[in-house]
Amino acid sequence: MLYMIYSTDAENSLVKRLAARPAHLARLEELKQQGRLFAAGPLPAIDSEDPGEAGFTGSLVIAEFENLESAQQWASVDPYIDAGVYTASIVKPYKRVLP
């Protein structure tokens, strides 16, 4: 089943985010290689593809996991948490309807 992981960033965490980004992307790449990643990306703090110094307010990941517990466990060890980028993550089942 698909699960949505919505994580919120701490204020002024852009420098921490950039430092932890390679490790964060490596985990997402692993999901992609396994065919389990539906979508992933950051939430710009302003209405722009490249928010620059404004940074991001969080991230969204939609991926396939065995169950809710395994999705929560995966989210709980994200490198952005250890780096102090994320302050919280919400994990919920996601049902794709369209397209």
Gaussian input, Z-matrix of N, CA and C with variables (Angstrom, degrees):
# hf/3-21g

backbone

0 1
 N
 C     1     B1
 C     2     B2     1     A1
 N     3     B3     2     A2     1     D1
 C     4     B4     3     A3     2     D2
 C     5     B5     4     A4     3     D3
 N     6     B6     5     A5     4     D4
 C     7     B7     6     A6     5     D5
 C     8     B8     7     A7     6     D6
 N     9     B9     8     A8     7     D7
 C    10    B10     9     A9     8     D8
 C    11    B11    10    A10     9     D9
 N    12    B12    11    A11    10    D10
 C    13    B13    12    A12    11    D11
 C    14    B14    13    A13    12    D12
 N    15    B15    14    A14    13    D13
 C    16    B16    15    A15    14    D14
 C    17    B17    16    A16    15    D15
 N    18    B18    17    A17    16    D16
 C    19    B19    18    A18    17    D17
 C    20    B20    19    A19    18    D18
 N    21    B21    20    A20    19    D19
 C    22    B22    21    A21    20    D20
 C    23    B23    22    A22    21    D21
 N    24    B24    23    A23    22    D22
 C    25    B25    24    A24    23    D23
 C    26    B26    25    A25    24    D24
 N    27    B27    26    A26    25    D25
 C    28    B28    27    A27    26    D26
 C    29    B29    28    A28    27    D27
 N    30    B30    29    A29    28    D28
 C    31    B31    30    A30    29    D29
 C    32    B32    31    A31    30    D30
 N    33    B33    32    A32    31    D31
 C    34    B34    33    A33    32    D32
 C    35    B35    34    A34    33    D33
 N    36    B36    35    A35    34    D34
 C    37    B37    36    A36    35    D35
 C    38    B38    37    A37    36    D36
 N    39    B39    38    A38    37    D37
 C    40    B40    39    A39    38    D38
 C    41    B41    40    A40    39    D39
 N    42    B42    41    A41    40    D40
 C    43    B43    42    A42    41    D41
 C    44    B44    43    A43    42    D42
 N    45    B45    44    A44    43    D43
 C    46    B46    45    A45    44    D44
 C    47    B47    46    A46    45    D45
 N    48    B48    47    A47    46    D46
 C    49    B49    48    A48    47    D47
 C    50    B50    49    A49    48    D48
 N    51    B51    50    A50    49    D49
 C    52    B52    51    A51    50    D50
 C    53    B53    52    A52    51    D51
 N    54    B54    53    A53    52    D52
 C    55    B55    54    A54    53    D53
 C    56    B56    55    A55    54    D54
 N    57    B57    56    A56    55    D55
 C    58    B58    57    A57    56    D56
 C    59    B59    58    A58    57    D57
 N    60    B60    59    A59    58    D58
 C    61    B61    60    A60    59    D59
 C    62    B62    61    A61    60    D60
 N    63    B63    62    A62    61    D61
 C    64    B64    63    A63    62    D62
 C    65    B65    64    A64    63    D63
 N    66    B66    65    A65    64    D64
 C    67    B67    66    A66    65    D65
 C    68    B68    67    A67    66    D66
 N    69    B69    68    A68    67    D67
 C    70    B70    69    A69    68    D68
 C    71    B71    70    A70    69    D69
 N    72    B72    71    A71    70    D70
 C    73    B73    72    A72    71    D71
 C    74    B74    73    A73    72    D72
 N    75    B75    74    A74    73    D73
 C    76    B76    75    A75    74    D74
 C    77    B77    76    A76    75    D75
 N    78    B78    77    A77    76    D76
 C    79    B79    78    A78    77    D77
 C    80    B80    79    A79    78    D78
 N    81    B81    80    A80    79    D79
 C    82    B82    81    A81    80    D80
 C    83    B83    82    A82    81    D81
 N    84    B84    83    A83    82    D82
 C    85    B85    84    A84    83    D83
 C    86    B86    85    A85    84    D84
 N    87    B87    86    A86    85    D85
 C    88    B88    87    A87    86    D86
 C    89    B89    88    A88    87    D87
 N    90    B90    89    A89    88    D88
 C    91    B91    90    A90    89    D89
 C    92    B92    91    A91    90    D90
 N    93    B93    92    A92    91    D91
 C    94    B94    93    A93    92    D92
 C    95    B95    94    A94    93    D93
 N    96    B96    95    A95    94    D94
 C    97    B97    96    A96    95    D95
 C    98    B98    97    A97    96    D96
 N    99    B99    98    A98    97    D97
 C   100   B100    99    A99    98    D98
 C   101   B101   100   A100    99    D99
 N   102   B102   101   A101   100   D100
 C   103   B103   102   A102   101   D101
 C   104   B104   103   A103   102   D102
 N   105   B105   104   A104   103   D103
 C   106   B106   105   A105   104   D104
 C   107   B107   106   A106   105   D105
 N   108   B108   107   A107   106   D106
 C   109   B109   108   A108   107   D107
 C   110   B110   109   A109   108   D108
 N   111   B111   110   A110   109   D109
 C   112   B112   111   A111   110   D110
 C   113   B113   112   A112   111   D111
 N   114   B114   113   A113   112   D112
 C   115   B115   114   A114   113   D113
 C   116   B116   115   A115   114   D114
 N   117   B117   116   A116   115   D115
 C   118   B118   117   A117   116   D116
 C   119   B119   118   A118   117   D117
 N   120   B120   119   A119   118   D118
 C   121   B121   120   A120   119   D119
 C   122   B122   121   A121   120   D120
 N   123   B123   122   A122   121   D121
 C   124   B124   123   A123   122   D122
 C   125   B125   124   A124   123   D123
 N   126   B126   125   A125   124   D124
 C   127   B127   126   A126   125   D125
 C   128   B128   127   A127   126   D126
 N   129   B129   128   A128   127   D127
 C   130   B130   129   A129   128   D128
 C   131   B131   130   A130   129   D129
 N   132   B132   131   A131   130   D130
 C   133   B133   132   A132   131   D131
 C   134   B134   133   A133   132   D132
 N   135   B135   134   A134   133   D133
 C   136   B136   135   A135   134   D134
 C   137   B137   136   A136   135   D135
 N   138   B138   137   A137   136   D136
 C   139   B139   138   A138   137   D137
 C   140   B140   139   A139   138   D138
 N   141   B141   140   A140   139   D139
 C   142   B142   141   A141   140   D140
 C   143   B143   142   A142   141   D141
 N   144   B144   143   A143   142   D142
 C   145   B145   144   A144   143   D143
 C   146   B146   145   A145   144   D144
 N   147   B147   146   A146   145   D145
 C   148   B148   147   A147   146   D146
 C   149   B149   148   A148   147   D147
 N   150   B150   149   A149   148   D148
 C   151   B151   150   A150   149   D149
 C   152   B152   151   A151   150   D150
 N   153   B153   152   A152   151   D151
 C   154   B154   153   A153   152   D152
 C   155   B155   154   A154   153   D153
 N   156   B156   155   A155   154   D154
 C   157   B157   156   A156   155   D155
 C   158   B158   157   A157   156   D156
 N   159   B159   158   A158   157   D157
 C   160   B160   159   A159   158   D158
 C   161   B161   160   A160   159   D159
 N   162   B162   161   A161   160   D160
 C   163   B163   162   A162   161   D161
 C   164   B164   163   A163   162   D162
 N   165   B165   164   A164   163   D163
 C   166   B166   165   A165   164   D164
 C   167   B167   166   A166   165   D165
 N   168   B168   167   A167   166   D166
 C   169   B169   168   A168   167   D167
 C   170   B170   169   A169   168   D168
 N   171   B171   170   A170   169   D169
 C   172   B172   171   A171   170   D170
 C   173   B173   172   A172   171   D171
 N   174   B174   173   A173   172   D172
 C   175   B175   174   A174   173   D173
 C   176   B176   175   A175   174   D174
 N   177   B177   176   A176   175   D175
 C   178   B178   177   A177   176   D176
 C   179   B179   178   A178   177   D177
 N   180   B180   179   A179   178   D178
 C   181   B181   180   A180   179   D179
 C   182   B182   181   A181   180   D180
 N   183   B183   182   A182   181   D181
 C   184   B184   183   A183   182   D182
 C   185   B185   184   A184   183   D183
 N   186   B186   185   A185   184   D184
 C   187   B187   186   A186   185   D185
 C   188   B188   187   A187   186   D186
 N   189   B189   188   A188   187   D187
 C   190   B190   189   A189   188   D188
 C   191   B191   190   A190   189   D189
 N   192   B192   191   A191   190   D190
 C   193   B193   192   A192   191   D191
 C   194   B194   193   A193   192   D192
 N   195   B195   194   A194   193   D193
 C   196   B196   195   A195   194   D194
 C   197   B197   196   A196   195   D195
 N   198   B198   197   A197   196   D196
 C   199   B199   198   A198   197   D197
 C   200   B200   199   A199   198   D198
 N   201   B201   200   A200   199   D199
 C   202   B202   201   A201   200   D200
 C   203   B203   202   A202   201   D201
 N   204   B204   203   A203   202   D202
 C   205   B205   204   A204   203   D203
 C   206   B206   205   A205   204   D204
 N   207   B207   206   A206   205   D205
 C   208   B208   207   A207   206   D206
 C   209   B209   208   A208   207   D207
 N   210   B210   209   A209   208   D208
 C   211   B211   210   A210   209   D209
 C   212   B212   211   A211   210   D210
 N   213   B213   212   A212   211   D211
 C   214   B214   213   A213   212   D212
 C   215   B215   214   A214   213   D213
 N   216   B216   215   A215   214   D214
 C   217   B217   216   A216   215   D215
 C   218   B218   217   A217   216   D216
 N   219   B219   218   A218   217   D217
 C   220   B220   219   A219   218   D218
 C   221   B221   220   A220   219   D219
 N   222   B222   221   A221   220   D220
 C   223   B223   222   A222   221   D221
 C   224   B224   223   A223   222   D222
 N   225   B225   224   A224   223   D223
 C   226   B226   225   A225   224   D224
 C   227   B227   226   A226   225   D225
 N   228   B228   227   A227   226   D226
 C   229   B229   228   A228   227   D227
 C   230   B230   229   A229   228   D228
 N   231   B231   230   A230   229   D229
 C   232   B232   231   A231   230   D230
 C   233   B233   232   A232   231   D231
 N   234   B234   233   A233   232   D232
 C   235   B235   234   A234   233   D233
 C   236   B236   235   A235   234   D234
 N   237   B237   236   A236   235   D235
 C   238   B238   237   A237   236   D236
 C   239   B239   238   A238   237   D237
 N   240   B240   239   A239   238   D238
 C   241   B241   240   A240   239   D239
 C   242   B242   241   A241   240   D240
 N   243   B243   242   A242   241   D241
 C   244   B244   243   A243   242   D242
 C   245   B245   244   A244   243   D243
 N   246   B246   245   A245   244   D244
 C   247   B247   246   A246   245   D245
 C   248   B248   247   A247   246   D246
 N   249   B249   248   A248   247   D247
 C   250   B250   249   A249   248   D248
 C   251   B251   250   A250   249   D249
 N   252   B252   251   A251   250   D250
 C   253   B253   252   A252   251   D251
 C   254   B254   253   A253   252   D252
 N   255   B255   254   A254   253   D253
 C   256   B256   255   A255   254   D254
 C   257   B257   256   A256   255   D255
 N   258   B258   257   A257   256   D256
 C   259   B259   258   A258   257   D257
 C   260   B260   259   A259   258   D258
 N   261   B261   260   A260   259   D259
 C   262   B262   261   A261   260   D260
 C   263   B263   262   A262   261   D261
 N   264   B264   263   A263   262   D262
 C   265   B265   264   A264   263   D263
 C   266   B266   265   A265   264   D264
 N   267   B267   266   A266   265   D265
 C   268   B268   267   A267   266   D266
 C   269   B269   268   A268   267   D267
 N   270   B270   269   A269   268   D268
 C   271   B271   270   A270   269   D269
 C   272   B272   271   A271   270   D270
 N   273   B273   272   A272   271   D271
 C   274   B274   273   A273   272   D272
 C   275   B275   274   A274   273   D273
 N   276   B276   275   A275   274   D274
 C   277   B277   276   A276   275   D275
 C   278   B278   277   A277   276   D276
 N   279   B279   278   A278   277   D277
 C   280   B280   279   A279   278   D278
 C   281   B281   280   A280   279   D279
 N   282   B282   281   A281   280   D280
 C   283   B283   282   A282   281   D281
 C   284   B284   283   A283   282   D282
 N   285   B285   284   A284   283   D283
 C   286   B286   285   A285   284   D284
 C   287   B287   286   A286   285   D285
 N   288   B288   287   A287   286   D286
 C   289   B289   288   A288   287   D287
 C   290   B290   289   A289   288   D288
 N   291   B291   290   A290   289   D289
 C   292   B292   291   A291   290   D290
 C   293   B293   292   A292   291   D291
 N   294   B294   293   A293   292   D292
 C   295   B295   294   A294   293   D293
 C   296   B296   295   A295   294   D294

   B1=1.4445
   B2=1.5293
   B3=1.3293
   B4=1.4621
   B5=1.5178
   B6=1.3406
   B7=1.4599
   B8=1.5118
   B9=1.3328
   B10=1.4407
   B11=1.5305
   B12=1.3259
   B13=1.4661
   B14=1.5216
   B15=1.3330
   B16=1.4595
   B17=1.5240
   B18=1.3174
   B19=1.4629
   B20=1.5190
   B21=1.3252
   B22=1.4626
   B23=1.5216
   B24=1.3337
   B25=1.4620
   B26=1.5213
   B27=1.3226
   B28=1.4591
   B29=1.5310
   B30=1.3054
   B31=1.4589
   B32=1.5187
   B33=1.3152
   B34=1.4675
   B35=1.5294
   B36=1.3243
   B37=1.4655
   B38=1.5262
   B39=1.3264
   B40=1.4562
   B41=1.5288
   B42=1.3154
   B43=1.4711
   B44=1.5278
   B45=1.3255
   B46=1.4635
   B47=1.5237
   B48=1.3195
   B49=1.4666
   B50=1.5256
   B51=1.3199
   B52=1.4654
   B53=1.5295
   B54=1.3254
   B55=1.4667
   B56=1.5293
   B57=1.3251
   B58=1.4666
   B59=1.5312
   B60=1.3163
   B61=1.4619
   B62=1.5264
   B63=1.3357
   B64=1.4743
   B65=1.5372
   B66=1.3051
   B67=1.4689
   B68=1.5271
   B69=1.3189
   B70=1.4597
   B71=1.5343
   B72=1.3317
   B73=1.4601
   B74=1.5231
   B75=1.3227
   B76=1.4693
   B77=1.5255
   B78=1.3264
   B79=1.4661
   B80=1.5248
   B81=1.3334
   B82=1.4581
   B83=1.5275
   B84=1.3122
   B85=1.4654
   B86=1.5209
   B87=1.3070
   B88=1.4623
   B89=1.5324
   B90=1.3306
   B91=1.4723
   B92=1.5256
   B93=1.3142
   B94=1.4654
   B95=1.5226
   B96=1.3393
   B97=1.4649
   B98=1.5252
   B99=1.3234
   B100=1.4619
   B101=1.5335
   B102=1.3364
   B103=1.4545
   B104=1.5120
   B105=1.3339
   B106=1.4638
   B107=1.5226
   B108=1.3143
   B109=1.4630
   B110=1.5232
   B111=1.3236
   B112=1.4542
   B113=1.5290
   B114=1.3350
   B115=1.4680
   B116=1.5179
   B117=1.3298
   B118=1.4625
   B119=1.5208
   B120=1.3145
   B121=1.4506
   B122=1.5117
   B123=1.3358
   B124=1.4593
   B125=1.5294
   B126=1.3214
   B127=1.4618
   B128=1.5264
   B129=1.3408
   B130=1.4605
   B131=1.5306
   B132=1.3190
   B133=1.4625
   B134=1.5246
   B135=1.3385
   B136=1.4563
   B137=1.5226
   B138=1.3120
   B139=1.4513
   B140=1.5247
   B141=1.3425
   B142=1.4546
   B143=1.5215
   B144=1.3390
   B145=1.4655
   B146=1.5201
   B147=1.3214
   B148=1.4657
   B149=1.5224
   B150=1.3318
   B151=1.4607
   B152=1.5238
   B153=1.3370
   B154=1.4617
   B155=1.5190
   B156=1.3215
   B157=1.4646
   B158=1.5226
   B159=1.3463
   B160=1.4655
   B161=1.5261
   B162=1.3314
   B163=1.4656
   B164=1.5111
   B165=1.3091
   B166=1.4554
   B167=1.5244
   B168=1.3283
   B169=1.4669
   B170=1.5224
   B171=1.3081
   B172=1.4530
   B173=1.5111
   B174=1.3306
   B175=1.4609
   B176=1.5166
   B177=1.3301
   B178=1.4549
   B179=1.5222
   B180=1.3190
   B181=1.4627
   B182=1.5217
   B183=1.3107
   B184=1.4651
   B185=1.5185
   B186=1.3244
   B187=1.4603
   B188=1.5246
   B189=1.3226
   B190=1.4608
   B191=1.5233
   B192=1.3353
   B193=1.4605
   B194=1.5203
   B195=1.3070
   B196=1.4618
   B197=1.5225
   B198=1.3428
   B199=1.4598
   B200=1.5327
   B201=1.3193
   B202=1.4566
   B203=1.5272
   B204=1.3066
   B205=1.4662
   B206=1.5312
   B207=1.3217
   B208=1.4609
   B209=1.5373
   B210=1.3262
   B211=1.4699
   B212=1.5276
   B213=1.3231
   B214=1.4682
   B215=1.5195
   B216=1.3133
   B217=1.4651
   B218=1.5268
   B219=1.3364
   B220=1.4664
   B221=1.5234
   B222=1.3181
   B223=1.4722
   B224=1.5232
   B225=1.3057
   B226=1.4726
   B227=1.5221
   B228=1.3262
   B229=1.4681
   B230=1.5315
   B231=1.3189
   B232=1.4628
   B233=1.5242
   B234=1.3195
   B235=1.4712
   B236=1.5284
   B237=1.3206
   B238=1.4672
   B239=1.5326
   B240=1.3082
   B241=1.4722
   B242=1.5241
   B243=1.3268
   B244=1.4711
   B245=1.5215
   B246=1.3310
   B247=1.4675
   B248=1.5270
   B249=1.3234
   B250=1.4597
   B251=1.5214
   B252=1.3349
   B253=1.4643
   B254=1.5241
   B255=1.3282
   B256=1.4594
   B257=1.5223
   B258=1.3342
   B259=1.4582
   B260=1.5245
   B261=1.3359
   B262=1.4643
   B263=1.5190
   B264=1.3248
   B265=1.4648
   B266=1.5162
   B267=1.3164
   B268=1.4636
   B269=1.5255
   B270=1.3203
   B271=1.4639
   B272=1.5232
   B273=1.3351
   B274=1.4638
   B275=1.5236
   B276=1.3359
   B277=1.4512
   B278=1.5193
   B279=1.3321
   B280=1.4515
   B281=1.5143
   B282=1.3171
   B283=1.4551
   B284=1.5266
   B285=1.3062
   B286=1.4606
   B287=1.5275
   B288=1.3365
   B289=1.4505
   B290=1.5294
   B291=1.3085
   B292=1.4674
   B293=1.5156
   B294=1.2743
   B295=1.4527
   B296=1.4973
   A1=108.82
   A2=115.24
   A3=120.16
   A4=110.85
   A5=115.01
   A6=122.05
   A7=109.00
   A8=115.28
   A9=123.40
   A10=108.31
   A11=115.57
   A12=120.73
   A13=106.60
   A14=115.69
   A15=122.13
   A16=107.54
   A17=116.06
   A18=121.27
   A19=109.91
   A20=116.16
   A21=121.16
   A22=109.83
   A23=114.39
   A24=121.43
   A25=111.64
   A26=115.28
   A27=121.27
   A28=107.54
   A29=116.97
   A30=120.30
   A31=109.92
   A32=115.16
   A33=122.13
   A34=113.23
   A35=116.41
   A36=120.53
   A37=113.04
   A38=118.11
   A39=120.42
   A40=112.73
   A41=118.15
   A42=120.97
   A43=109.97
   A44=117.14
   A45=121.01
   A46=110.66
   A47=116.09
   A48=121.50
   A49=110.31
   A50=116.27
   A51=120.34
   A52=111.63
   A53=116.94
   A54=120.54
   A55=111.96
   A56=117.16
   A57=121.55
   A58=112.65
   A59=117.33
   A60=121.84
   A61=114.27
   A62=120.31
   A63=118.54
   A64=113.20
   A65=117.74
   A66=120.72
   A67=110.78
   A68=117.00
   A69=121.78
   A70=110.12
   A71=116.62
   A72=120.55
   A73=112.44
   A74=117.39
   A75=120.68
   A76=110.79
   A77=117.08
   A78=120.01
   A79=110.93
   A80=116.15
   A81=119.67
   A82=110.84
   A83=116.36
   A84=120.80
   A85=110.86
   A86=116.67
   A87=120.93
   A88=110.28
   A89=116.79
   A90=120.05
   A91=110.51
   A92=116.69
   A93=121.33
   A94=110.87
   A95=117.26
   A96=121.41
   A97=111.38
   A98=116.54
   A99=121.40
   A100=111.89
   A101=117.25
   A102=121.31
   A103=113.44
   A104=116.94
   A105=121.06
   A106=113.82
   A107=118.76
   A108=121.73
   A109=110.04
   A110=116.34
   A111=122.20
   A112=110.40
   A113=117.31
   A114=122.18
   A115=108.90
   A116=114.90
   A117=119.73
   A118=108.83
   A119=116.43
   A120=119.80
   A121=112.46
   A122=115.07
   A123=120.93
   A124=111.54
   A125=115.43
   A126=122.88
   A127=107.66
   A128=117.67
   A129=120.25
   A130=111.78
   A131=116.23
   A132=121.91
   A133=112.01
   A134=116.93
   A135=121.54
   A136=108.58
   A137=116.57
   A138=122.05
   A139=110.18
   A140=115.28
   A141=120.72
   A142=109.62
   A143=116.16
   A144=121.10
   A145=110.85
   A146=116.32
   A147=122.33
   A148=108.63
   A149=117.83
   A150=120.40
   A151=115.02
   A152=116.76
   A153=119.69
   A154=112.16
   A155=116.42
   A156=121.53
   A157=113.33
   A158=117.89
   A159=120.21
   A160=110.64
   A161=115.75
   A162=121.04
   A163=114.19
   A164=114.26
   A165=121.97
   A166=110.49
   A167=115.40
   A168=120.11
   A169=112.20
   A170=117.04
   A171=120.38
   A172=111.46
   A173=115.24
   A174=121.79
   A175=109.77
   A176=114.08
   A177=121.17
   A178=108.54
   A179=116.08
   A180=122.40
   A181=106.63
   A182=116.29
   A183=121.59
   A184=105.68
   A185=115.22
   A186=120.11
   A187=110.42
   A188=114.06
   A189=120.76
   A190=110.00
   A191=114.46
   A192=121.76
   A193=108.75
   A194=116.07
   A195=121.34
   A196=111.78
   A197=115.57
   A198=121.04
   A199=108.84
   A200=115.93
   A201=121.39
   A202=111.74
   A203=116.52
   A204=120.83
   A205=111.62
   A206=117.24
   A207=119.16
   A208=110.90
   A209=118.02
   A210=120.81
   A211=110.24
   A212=116.70
   A213=120.39
   A214=110.89
   A215=117.20
   A216=121.13
   A217=110.22
   A218=117.11
   A219=120.71
   A220=110.25
   A221=116.57
   A222=120.92
   A223=111.93
   A224=117.17
   A225=120.92
   A226=113.86
   A227=117.71
   A228=119.94
   A229=112.08
   A230=116.38
   A231=120.14
   A232=109.73
   A233=119.11
   A234=121.97
   A235=113.48
   A236=117.07
   A237=119.09
   A238=111.82
   A239=117.47
   A240=119.97
   A241=109.45
   A242=116.69
   A243=120.50
   A244=111.92
   A245=116.78
   A246=121.19
   A247=112.68
   A248=117.55
   A249=120.27
   A250=113.69
   A251=116.91
   A252=120.84
   A253=109.86
   A254=117.00
   A255=121.03
   A256=110.85
   A257=114.82
   A258=119.77
   A259=111.12
   A260=116.74
   A261=120.67
   A262=109.73
   A263=115.36
   A264=121.60
   A265=109.04
   A266=115.16
   A267=122.21
   A268=106.63
   A269=116.61
   A270=121.87
   A271=107.66
   A272=115.32
   A273=119.91
   A274=109.80
   A275=117.14
   A276=119.61
   A277=109.85
   A278=116.14
   A279=122.41
   A280=108.91
   A281=116.87
   A282=121.36
   A283=109.07
   A284=116.03
   A285=120.99
   A286=109.01
   A287=115.16
   A288=120.58
   A289=110.44
   A290=117.89
   A291=123.23
   A292=110.16
   A293=123.35
   A294=127.02
   A295=111.41
   D1=151.99
   D2=176.21
   D3=-84.33
   D4=147.57
   D5=177.16
   D6=-133.73
   D7=143.95
   D8=177.55
   D9=-100.16
   D10=129.44
   D11=176.21
   D12=-118.72
   D13=109.20
   D14=-179.42
   D15=-108.48
   D16=115.31
   D17=-176.96
   D18=-116.16
   D19=141.96
   D20=179.32
   D21=-108.19
   D22=141.61
   D23=-179.42
   D24=-86.81
   D25=149.31
   D26=168.87
   D27=-70.52
   D28=154.37
   D29=176.60
   D30=-63.52
   D31=145.06
   D32=176.97
   D33=54.80
   D34=41.98
   D35=-177.06
   D36=-103.45
   D37=11.28
   D38=-175.05
   D39=-59.15
   D40=-43.32
   D41=-179.71
   D42=-62.92
   D43=-42.58
   D44=177.85
   D45=-65.09
   D46=-39.57
   D47=179.80
   D48=-61.32
   D49=-46.97
   D50=-178.75
   D51=-63.92
   D52=-36.85
   D53=-179.89
   D54=-68.37
   D55=-36.73
   D56=-176.77
   D57=-91.59
   D58=-5.21
   D59=-174.54
   D60=-56.69
   D61=-45.41
   D62=-179.64
   D63=-56.96
   D64=-42.61
   D65=179.58
   D66=-68.65
   D67=-38.73
   D68=177.98
   D69=-62.99
   D70=-46.78
   D71=-179.70
   D72=-66.31
   D73=-32.20
   D74=178.29
   D75=-61.72
   D76=-39.43
   D77=178.41
   D78=-67.00
   D79=-39.80
   D80=178.40
   D81=-67.01
   D82=-38.43
   D83=177.46
   D84=-61.54
   D85=-37.38
   D86=177.73
   D87=-62.06
   D88=-45.26
   D89=176.43
   D90=-61.00
   D91=-41.08
   D92=179.55
   D93=-61.95
   D94=-45.90
   D95=-179.77
   D96=-62.65
   D97=-29.65
   D98=178.83
   D99=-83.12
   D100=-3.00
   D101=-178.89
   D102=74.23
   D103=22.71
   D104=-175.45
   D105=-107.17
   D106=-6.63
   D107=-176.49
   D108=-93.34
   D109=121.74
   D110=177.92
   D111=-92.84
   D112=-45.99
   D113=179.84
   D114=-161.67
   D115=151.11
   D116=176.43
   D117=-159.58
   D118=143.01
   D119=175.91
   D120=173.86
   D121=164.70
   D122=-179.48
   D123=-84.08
   D124=164.73
   D125=178.40
   D126=-110.28
   D127=102.37
   D128=-178.34
   D129=-58.94
   D130=143.55
   D131=-179.52
   D132=-73.21
   D133=-19.07
   D134=177.59
   D135=-129.82
   D136=168.47
   D137=-177.31
   D138=-77.31
   D139=74.66
   D140=-176.66
   D141=-159.24
   D142=142.61
   D143=174.29
   D144=-62.26
   D145=-35.29
   D146=179.31
   D147=-121.41
   D148=92.94
   D149=-175.22
   D150=-75.45
   D151=-3.66
   D152=178.72
   D153=56.47
   D154=-134.47
   D155=-177.01
   D156=-67.79
   D157=-15.89
   D158=177.15
   D159=-64.86
   D160=-28.19
   D161=175.33
   D162=72.71
   D163=-147.58
   D164=-172.54
   D165=-132.45
   D166=156.85
   D167=177.69
   D168=-103.63
   D169=-6.30
   D170=-179.45
   D171=162.71
   D172=-162.61
   D173=-178.42
   D174=-147.43
   D175=157.92
   D176=175.56
   D177=-128.92
   D178=130.66
   D179=174.30
   D180=-127.17
   D181=132.60
   D182=171.66
   D183=-122.91
   D184=118.42
   D185=-175.26
   D186=-148.99
   D187=162.79
   D188=179.85
   D189=-89.83
   D190=131.77
   D191=175.76
   D192=-135.45
   D193=162.51
   D194=-178.94
   D195=-63.15
   D196=-39.90
   D197=-179.01
   D198=-162.53
   D199=175.72
   D200=-178.18
   D201=-59.70
   D202=-41.37
   D203=-179.63
   D204=-60.60
   D205=-42.47
   D206=-179.52
   D207=-70.25
   D208=-33.29
   D209=175.31
   D210=-66.11
   D211=-42.12
   D212=178.32
   D213=-64.90
   D214=-40.45
   D215=179.15
   D216=-63.72
   D217=-44.46
   D218=178.76
   D219=-60.30
   D220=-45.22
   D221=-179.29
   D222=-64.84
   D223=-32.88
   D224=-174.05
   D225=-71.60
   D226=-14.05
   D227=-179.31
   D228=-114.91
   D229=23.32
   D230=177.59
   D231=-63.96
   D232=137.00
   D233=178.06
   D234=-56.09
   D235=-27.65
   D236=178.23
   D237=-66.80
   D238=-25.70
   D239=176.60
   D240=-70.07
   D241=-50.04
   D242=179.28
   D243=-60.67
   D244=-31.99
   D245=-178.12
   D246=-81.82
   D247=-6.99
   D248=-179.73
   D249=82.14
   D250=18.85
   D251=178.25
   D252=-81.03
   D253=-52.36
   D254=-178.65
   D255=-86.38
   D256=137.64
   D257=173.96
   D258=-100.06
   D259=-24.93
   D260=-179.64
   D261=-161.78
   D262=155.31
   D263=174.48
   D264=-135.99
   D265=138.04
   D266=175.06
   D267=-111.36
   D268=129.36
   D269=-179.88
   D270=-120.32
   D271=124.68
   D272=-179.59
   D273=-141.22
   D274=151.49
   D275=172.80
   D276=-60.32
   D277=147.49
   D278=-179.52
   D279=-130.80
   D280=129.12
   D281=178.32
   D282=-111.07
   D283=114.25
   D284=177.89
   D285=-75.94
   D286=127.95
   D287=177.99
   D288=-114.58
   D289=-46.86
   D290=-179.90
   D291=-132.48
   D292=154.78
   D293=-9.91
   D294=-76.48

